[in-house]
Amino acid sequence: MTMGWFGRSESAMRAAPRALSALPLLVALAVAALSHTAVWKALDNAWYDRLLVWTAPAKTELPITVVAIDEASFAALGLPWPWPRRLHAQLLDRLREAQALAVGFDVVMAEPSPNPDDDAQLAQAITAHGAVVLAADMVYSETGLTRQWLRVEPHSALLQAGARSGFAAVELDADGVQRTVPTAADSFWRSLAQVLDQRMPGAVARPDAQPGERIRYTAAVAPFAVISYHELLDPDTHLPPHWRDFLRDNIVLVGRHLKATGELGAAQSDLFRTPFFAEGRVLTPGVEVHAQALASMVTGQSIRIAPLAWVLGAQALALGLVAAIGWRWRPGRGSGLTLLATALALGVSAILLGLQQLWLPLTGAALMLLAAHITRWALAWRDERGQRQRIKTAFARYLAPELVEQLAAQPDALRLGGQRQALAVLFTDLAGFTEWSEAHSAEQVAELLNRHLSDMTGVVMAHGGTVDKFIGDAVMAFWGAPVPCANPVERAVTAAVAMQARMAQLRAETGLSLQMRVGVHWGDCIVGNLGGDQRFSYTAVGDVVNVASRLEGANKTLGTQILVSDAAVQTLGDGPRQRLGLQPAGQVPLKGKQDNVAVWTLSNQ
């Protein structure tokens, strides 16, 4: 049976998979390249935010209190913004009375007050406390000639009173989320840290932030103690009696604390998206962002960024793993190793972030593994689908439909090369066909031959056999490959009986006197895709095939139509033997055999 179903030489078949086997590596390399683009940062940041939320501590170790300029204070004071600076002076006096360690006003006070006495009172309070930071900021200025951003410093009288300037602008990532620690030399957190270090030398673990260093946010719900501004103006009325003890040695940040959700709009000033925004869609007041940055740096809990060499090393390791898995790829083992390596990469990111405050972005390495594995699965699915289709095309005319479907579902049953397999082999031949064909036209010969071979093929397939080849008017078929079957000899003998019945019907319909002889033998054969590099066929070879062919010819000597070897009959039980009507027919000499071969025939033949 010629294996034209491949449509290509064996060498071409081997070359195509080798070429396609490089595709997963190319996909992995493409993912690695993409992981270093700005667009990919969104994916890295999304995984970072999730990890940061999962590993966030419940609270900071640094005693920070936020004095909130909130809705309740606006309602209690009944004053428009900006409030008179004498109120800030009064607030600062209360904090000095409570012995607050340092105070930062996240409020820009650049212009002189309408009432100079207000500035004087605040300056006096700043001097009395001695550890105050006032916010500086950037404002956009547009005139008829210029458009520019200008830095706005605190009012000079307040700086002269001893206040430090702290640049309160934050550094947002490309997606608008506040993750990084501000790196300006006089950042708001850094000015507060310097004040703290003066009062408590050595208290600040990390006085300088490296580029890209990130804030270690604590839990989103109430990370700091919050006191309303108006309550601290009259603490004995609004706060518990121990309020002084509570605020002692605290770092106090004063700023707007007007909560708003993303759905209600983010246009409110001094509200920011942090990694916790995706959890509850709640924006964070700027004063809390400054508090988080300060706590991260003072306690040494800020998130450092791993060197690029580490990322490249992880991706190189992932690429090597892709190659190793693909070298001897098996679906189950490959999937297991890929999932294990992917989970390990993401797990290492989580562990380093949670325990070592180190961000090593391994999403690129993880997706390299997954993308390569998905590509490999896609190629395997494509190959399997193509293989099944080729098998169906190849065997549709030689096997019964149910066997074709079974073979397509189990393509491993059809291996390239040969293998030893016990088969029942059947040979047929038309006696006198050569003489008949010489007396008739080519068209008549072709018509009869096509009908005869078509009929015999149909009988073989109906009995679950495989048509191996046609040799002129002869048919070779076998049972037991490429799909194993039960009772191969019984099937072959039953098919032989049906073939003779079909031949008798042909004689009755055409008036021909042609007779058909059938030989059946059983034993080990070499069966598989055999041939050369450019052309091969699925066939069976071996002594069993030769004996079956010669048994077919021995019918002429014994005057029988079907001969079955004793070796084949011995595989049958008494029941099948009696049901088929087999009886001994003696022994016959066969070419190539030293001893005569015992044979059986059917009682009704």
Residue, then its C-alpha position, 0 to 999 in steps of 0.5 A: m500500500t503506497m503511502g502517498w498520504f505523506g505527500r513529501s519525502e521522509s527527509a522533508m518530513r524530518a526537516a519541517p518539524r526541525a524548522l518549526s521546533a525553533l518557533p517556541l524559542l523565537v516566540a520566547l525571544a520576542v516576548a523577552a524583547l517586548s518585556h523591555t518596552a514601555v508598553w510592557k511596564a503596565l503588565d509589570n506594574a500590574w503584577y507589582d501592585r498585586l504583590l504589594v497589596w498582598t504583602a503589605p504590612a498592616k501598619t508602619e513602625l514609624p509613629i506618624t499622625v495625620v492632621a486632616i484638613d477634611e470636610a468636618s473641619f471645613a464645616a466646623l470652622g465655616l471659613p473659605w480656603p485658605w484659612p488664616r495662618r493664625l489657625h496654623a500657628q494655634l495648631l502648631d502650638r498645640l503640637r509643641e505642647a504635646q511634644a510632637l517630634a516634627v511637623g510637616f505642613d503639606v500646604v503651600m503658603a507662598e504669599p504674605s497673608p492679608n493680615p501681617d499679624d497672622d504671618a507673625q503668629l505662625a513665624q513665632a510658632i515655627t520658631a518655638h517648635g523648631a522642627v517644621v517643614l513647609a511645602a514648596d510646589m510647582v505652579y504653571s504660569e502663562t503670560g502673553l510671552t511665556r508659558q512655564w512651570l515655576r517653583v513656589e517656595p514658602h513665604s520668606a518670613l516663615l523660612q526665616a523663622g526656621a522652617r525648612s522647605g520641602f518640595a511636595a510634588v510627587e513623581l507619577d509613573a506613566d500609568g498615573v500611579q504613585r509608586t516611586v519615592p520622590t528623588a528631589a534633593d529637598s523632597f518633602w519626605r527628605s526635609l522631614a527626615q533631615v529634621l528627624d535626624q537632627r533631633m534623633p541622630g541615626a534614626v533615618a535608615r535610608p536618607d537618600a532614594q535611588p532612582g526608581e526606588r518605590i514606596r512600601y505602602t502599608a495597608a490601605v485602610a487607616p494606615f495612620a492615626v488621623i485627627s481632624y484639624h478643627e479637633l486639634l485647635d480645641p483638643d481638650t473639648h474634642l480629643p480624649p484626655h491623653w491626647r498629649d501622650f498620644l502625640r508625644d514623639n510623633i511625626v505629624l503631617v498636616g494636609r488636605h484629606l478630602k476622600a474621593t473615589g475614582e468613579l466620582g472623578a479624580a479631579q479633586s486636588d491632592l488626590f492620587r492613585t496608589p497600588f491600592f487603587a485597583e482594590g477599592r477604587v479609592l484615591t489617596p490624599g497627598v499628605e498620606v502619600h508623603a507619610q508613606a514615603l517618609a515611613s518607607m525611607v526612615t524605617g528602611q522598608s522602601i522597595r529597591i529595584a533589582p539590577l537589570a542584569w538580574v532580569l536579563g539573567a532570569q530571561a536567559l535562564a527561561l530561554g534555556l529552560v524553553a530549549a531544554i523542555g523542547w529538546r525532548w518534549r512530552p505534553g504532560r511533562g512539558s506542561g508540568l515543568t512549564l507551570l512549575a517554572t512559571a510559578l517559581a518565577l512569580g513566586v520568587s518575585a513575591i518572596l523577594l518583594g515581601l521579605q527582602q523589599l526587592w522588586l525583581p520583575l519576572t513577568g517577562a521570564a514567566l510569560m516567555l515560558l508560557a508563550a513558548h509552551i502555548t506555541r509548542w502546544a499549538l504546533a503539536w495540535r497542528d501536527e496531530r490534526g494534520q497527521r490524523q487527516r493524512i492517516k484518514t486520507a491514506f487508509a480510507r480506501y484500505l480500511a473500514p471507516e471505524l478502523v480508520e477513525q481508531l487509527a486516527a485517534q491512536p496515530d502511534a499505532l502507525r510508526l515509521g519503520g517496521q515492527r514485528q507483529a503477528l498477522a493473518v495474511l490472505f492472498t487471492d488470485l484469479a485462475g485463468f485471468t491472463e488467458w481471458s485478458e488476452a482475448h478481450s480488449a483493454e477496456q474490458v479487462a480494466e472494467l472487470l479488474n476494477r470491479h473485481l478488486s473493488d468487490m474484494t476490497g469491500v469484503v476485506m474492509a467489511h471484515g476489519g482487514t487491511v488491503d496491502k496491495f494489488i498485484g495484477d488481479a491478485v489481492m494481498a490483505f492482512w489482519g492485526a495491523p496497523v490496528p490490532c484486532a481480536n481473532p485475526v485468523e477467524r476474520a481472515v477465513t470468514a473474509a475468504v468465504a465471503m470473497q468466494a461468495r462474492m466471486a460466485q455472484l460475479r460469475a452469475e452476473t457476467g457469465l464468466s467462468l473465472q475461479m478465484r483461489v485464496g490462501v491464508h497463513w498466520g505468523d510473525c511479520i515485519v509490518g510498517n512503512l517500508g521503502g526508500d527515502q523518496r518513496f515507501s509504502y505501508t506493507a508486511v513482509g516476511d516468510v508468512v507473506n510468502v507462505a500465504s502466497r504459495l498456499e493460494g497457488a497450492n489450491k490448483t494442486l489440491g483442486t480447492q478454492i481456500l487453503v488455510s495453514d495448520a499454523a493459522v488453524q491452531t490459533l482457533g478454538d474448537g468452536p470457531r473451527q467447527r463454525l467455519g467448517l474447516q477440515p484437514a486437506g493433507q500436506v502440500p510441498l511449498k517452494g522454499k520449505q524443506d518439509n511439506v506444510a499441513v493445510w486445511t480447507l472448508s468442507n463446503q468448498 
